[in-house]
Amino acid sequence: MLHFGQESRGIPHLIDRMVATLRMLLVPVELHIPYDRSDLVAQCYEYGRVHKADYQTEYIHVEADITRDLAGRVGRSEMNSPD
């Protein structure tokens, strides 16, 4: 058990460790999501960090870091780049 009050690194170190842990839970993705599945775009915002959402004619191009669970669900929904 760590006692951060007694550590010289204290709270800033704890925050750094928490940020590092949270980043390990996210995976970078680049998606082309059809408009009829725009609910997945909302989930990217809710369960990750969206860097870019570009609304194209036929799909929504999303670049994000999202949870592994959501990445798996998106993958099962076959949200691959259009040909």
Secondary structure, DSSP 8 states (H G I E B T S, - for coil): ---TTTSSSHHHHHHHHHHHHHHHTEEEEEEEEEGGGTHHHHHHHHSEEEEEEEE-SSEEEEEEEEEHHHHHHHHHTT-----
